[in-house]
Amino acid sequence: MSSTTPPSGTILVVMTRAAASKRRQKSTEEIAVRKRILEAAFEAFMKSGYAAASTLEIANRARVSKRELYSLVGNKQQMLIACIGERSTRRLTVPAALPVPHDRETLGQVLAAFGAQLLREVSDPIVIAVFRLAIAEVAQAPEVARTLDAIGRATTRVALRKIMSQAQEFGLLEGRPAELAEQFAGLLWRDLLVGLMLGVTERPGPREIAARARDASAAFLRIHS
């Protein structure tokens, strides 16, 4: 063997590293294409409606083949689930920075903080558009509403129930966490969500959101004094 020929072990290491690099590059590319597909799907759902939007239209918008579309995301319902899921779970969970409500003052602060986040995220025009889509498609594609309820609204309910359960552990509240969560949500929203979906109410600004969340928190604590 020539002295300039690298050992077989060195060749194997180089080949392994090259293969790993290609896999990472492919994974990064697939993530980018998947994101493009989901953006195209959401645009198609908003423009044409869920029932009328076709996978061919989505593939054309995303500049991919239908084979890539099905391989990276799935069928139209799976695209819908992914679109709603990415817009809800990352927005509507309880922020990790919120303290545990160990007394009434802290409970009020936690409810006001989460209430403000909920108002801010759900009043986003994109989220309101999803609600409108679910209502418009309720007859032809009831799975839109079911998906929104199971992924989007359920995330909010779970987050609020967690806050109520924590408050109960410190003896601050009595009752079922699910009912307490629904009560606070009612105080928080009142008729705002309906007005936003009808387009007759403007999206509240940061100050109005903060004030509404504080008022809802204070009203809730007065009820459960």
C-alpha positions in Angstrom: 0.0 0.0 0.0 1.3 3.5 -0.9 2.3 5.7 2.0 -0.1 8.4 0.7 -3.2 6.1 0.8 -5.3 6.9 3.9 -6.1 4.0 6.2 -9.4 2.2 5.6 -10.7 3.5 9.0 -10.1 7.1 8.0 -12.0 6.5 4.7 -14.9 5.0 6.7 -15.0 8.0 9.0 -15.0 10.5 6.1 -17.8 8.6 4.3 -19.9 8.4 7.5 -19.5 12.2 8.1 -20.4 12.9 4.5 -23.6 10.7 4.7 -24.6 12.4 8.0 -24.1 15.8 6.4 -26.3 14.9 3.5 -29.0 13.6 5.8 -28.9 16.9 7.8 -29.1 18.9 4.6 -32.0 16.8 3.3 -33.8 17.2 6.7 -33.4 21.0 6.6 -34.7 21.1 3.0 -37.7 18.9 3.9 -38.6 21.2 6.8 -38.5 24.2 4.6 -40.6 22.6 1.9 -43.1 21.4 4.5 -43.4 24.9 5.9 -44.1 26.1 2.3 -46.7 23.5 1.8 -48.6 24.4 5.0 -48.4 28.1 4.1 -49.8 27.3 0.7 -52.5 25.1 2.2 -53.6 27.8 4.6 -53.8 30.4 1.8 -55.8 28.0 -0.3 -58.2 27.3 2.5 -58.7 31.0 3.2 -59.2 31.8 -0.5 -61.3 28.9 -1.8 -62.7 27.3 1.4 -61.6 24.0 2.8 -64.0 21.9 0.8 -63.3 23.6 -2.6 -59.5 23.8 -2.2 -57.8 20.9 -4.0 -54.5 19.2 -3.2 -53.4 20.1 -6.8 -54.1 23.8 -6.1 -52.0 23.5 -2.9 -49.2 21.7 -4.6 -49.1 24.4 -7.3 -49.1 27.2 -4.8 -46.2 25.5 -2.9 -44.3 24.6 -6.1 -44.1 20.9 -5.2 -45.4 17.7 -6.7 -48.5 16.0 -5.2 -46.2 13.2 -4.3 -44.0 15.5 -2.2 -47.1 17.0 -0.7 -48.5 13.7 0.5 -45.0 12.5 1.6 -44.2 15.5 3.7 -47.6 16.5 5.1 -50.3 14.1 4.1 -53.8 14.5 2.8 -55.9 17.6 3.0 -57.3 16.9 6.5 -53.8 16.3 7.8 -52.8 19.6 6.3 -55.7 21.3 8.0 -54.7 19.7 11.4 -51.1 20.9 10.9 -52.2 24.4 10.0 -54.5 24.8 13.0 -52.1 23.0 15.4 -49.1 25.2 14.6 -51.2 28.3 15.1 -52.7 27.2 18.4 -50.5 25.1 20.6 -47.6 27.4 20.5 -49.8 30.4 21.2 -52.3 29.2 23.8 -50.4 27.3 26.4 -49.7 28.7 29.9 -46.5 30.6 29.7 -43.8 28.9 31.7 -42.8 32.2 33.4 -46.2 32.6 35.1 -46.0 31.9 38.9 -48.0 29.3 40.7 -51.1 30.9 42.1 -50.5 30.3 45.8 -52.5 33.3 47.1 -55.4 35.4 45.7 -53.2 38.3 44.6 -51.0 35.9 42.6 -54.1 34.2 41.2 -55.4 37.5 40.0 -52.1 38.3 38.3 -51.9 34.9 36.6 -55.5 35.1 35.3 -54.9 38.7 34.0 -51.6 37.7 32.3 -53.0 34.6 30.7 -56.3 36.4 29.8 -54.3 39.1 28.1 -52.3 36.5 26.1 -55.5 34.7 25.1 -57.2 37.9 23.9 -54.1 39.0 22.0 -53.6 35.7 20.2 -57.2 34.8 19.4 -58.0 38.3 18.2 -55.2 38.0 15.6 -56.8 38.4 12.2 -55.4 35.0 11.1 -57.0 33.2 14.0 -60.3 35.0 13.4 -60.1 33.9 9.7 -59.8 30.2 10.9 -62.9 30.6 13.0 -64.8 32.1 10.0 -63.6 29.2 7.9 -64.9 26.7 10.4 -68.3 28.4 10.4 -68.5 28.7 6.6 -67.6 25.1 6.1 -69.7 23.6 8.9 -72.2 22.0 6.4 -69.8 20.7 3.7 -66.7 20.0 5.9 -67.6 19.7 9.6 -64.1 18.3 10.2 -62.8 21.9 10.1 -64.9 22.9 13.1 -64.0 19.6 14.9 -60.3 20.1 14.3 -60.4 23.7 15.5 -62.3 22.6 18.6 -60.1 19.6 19.3 -56.8 21.4 18.8 -57.3 25.1 19.2 -60.0 25.6 21.8 -59.0 22.5 23.7 -55.5 24.0 24.2 -57.1 27.0 25.9 -59.4 24.9 28.1 -56.5 22.7 29.2 -54.4 25.8 30.1 -57.1 27.5 32.1 -58.0 24.2 33.9 -54.4 23.9 34.9 -54.5 27.4 36.5 -57.8 26.6 38.3 -56.5 23.2 39.5 -53.3 24.9 40.9 -55.4 27.5 42.7 -57.6 24.7 44.2 -54.5 23.0 45.6 -53.9 26.1 47.7 -57.5 26.4 48.8 -58.2 29.5 46.8 -61.2 28.1 44.7 -64.0 25.6 45.0 -65.8 23.9 42.2 -64.9 21.9 39.1 -61.8 23.3 37.2 -63.6 22.9 33.9 -66.6 25.0 35.0 -64.3 27.6 36.6 -62.3 27.9 33.4 -65.5 28.4 31.3 -66.7 31.1 33.8 -63.5 33.1 33.5 -63.5 32.8 29.7 -67.0 34.1 29.6 -66.0 37.1 31.8 -63.0 37.7 29.6 -64.6 37.6 26.1 -68.2 38.7 26.7 -69.3 39.6 23.2 -65.9 40.5 21.8 -65.3 37.3 19.8 -68.6 37.4 18.1 -68.0 41.1 17.1 -64.6 40.2 15.7 -65.9 37.3 13.6 -68.8 39.5 12.3 -66.3 42.2 11.4 -68.3 44.8 13.4 -65.7 45.2 16.2 -62.1 46.3 15.8 -59.3 44.3 17.2 -58.5 45.7 20.7 -55.2 47.4 21.2 -52.6 46.4 23.9 -54.1 48.8 26.6 -57.7 47.7 26.0 -56.6 44.0 26.1 -54.7 44.5 29.4 -57.7 46.4 30.9 -60.2 43.7 29.8 -58.0 40.9 31.2 -57.6 42.8 34.6 -61.4 43.4 34.8 -62.2 39.8 34.1 -59.7 38.6 36.7 -61.1 41.0 39.3 -64.7 40.0 38.5 -63.8 36.3 38.8 -62.2 36.8 42.2 -65.2 38.8 43.4 -67.5 35.9 42.5 -65.2 33.5 44.3 -64.4 35.7 47.3 
